[in-house]
């Protein structure tokens, strides 16, 4: 994880995750069942109408 002033950038192995943008949202579970992460967070991937993948993370 690379951390900057107001952003964190995760570097992952190809195929480990789909290309996506992640946002942090306190009520992430309103989008569906969350999957736990190894760092204690939980998230869900959603497909938005324009074909992008968004990961919504609850910490």
C-alpha positions as CSV (number, residue, x, y, z in Angstrom):
1,X,0.0,0.0,0.0
2,X,1.4,3.4,-1.0
3,X,0.0,6.2,1.1
4,X,-0.1,9.8,0.0
5,X,-1.6,12.9,1.8
6,X,-5.2,12.1,0.9
7,X,-5.1,8.8,-1.0
8,X,-3.9,5.2,-0.7
9,X,-2.8,3.2,-3.7
10,X,-2.8,-0.6,-3.5
11,X,-0.3,-2.4,-5.8
12,X,-1.5,-5.9,-6.6
13,X,-0.6,-8.9,-8.7
14,X,-2.3,-9.1,-12.1
15,X,-5.4,-11.2,-11.8
16,X,-5.7,-10.7,-8.1
17,X,-8.4,-8.0,-8.5
18,X,-10.3,-6.6,-11.4
19,X,-9.3,-3.1,-12.6
20,X,-11.4,-0.8,-10.4
21,X,-11.7,2.3,-8.4
22,X,-12.3,2.0,-4.7
23,X,-14.1,4.4,-2.4
24,X,-14.6,4.3,1.3
25,X,-18.3,4.4,2.5
26,X,-19.5,4.0,6.0
27,X,-22.8,2.3,4.9
28,X,-21.1,0.0,2.3
29,X,-23.4,-2.9,3.3
30,X,-26.4,-1.2,1.7
31,X,-24.9,-2.3,-1.6
32,X,-24.9,-6.0,-0.7
33,X,-23.0,-8.6,1.3
34,X,-19.5,-7.4,2.1
35,X,-16.4,-9.7,1.7
36,X,-13.8,-9.4,4.5
37,X,-10.3,-8.2,3.6
38,X,-7.1,-9.4,5.2
39,X,-6.5,-5.9,6.7
40,X,-9.7,-5.9,8.7
41,X,-11.8,-3.9,6.2
42,X,-14.7,-5.4,4.2
43,X,-15.9,-4.5,0.7
44,X,-18.2,-5.2,-2.2
45,X,-17.5,-4.8,-5.9
46,X,-20.3,-3.3,-8.0
47,X,-20.6,-2.8,-11.8
48,X,-21.8,0.8,-12.5
49,X,-23.9,1.7,-15.6
50,X,-20.9,2.9,-17.7
51,X,-19.1,-0.4,-17.4
52,X,-16.6,0.5,-14.6
53,X,-16.1,-1.6,-11.5
54,X,-16.3,0.2,-8.2
55,X,-15.2,-1.4,-4.9
56,X,-17.0,0.1,-1.9
57,X,-15.0,-0.4,1.3
58,X,-16.2,-0.2,4.9
59,X,-13.4,0.2,7.4
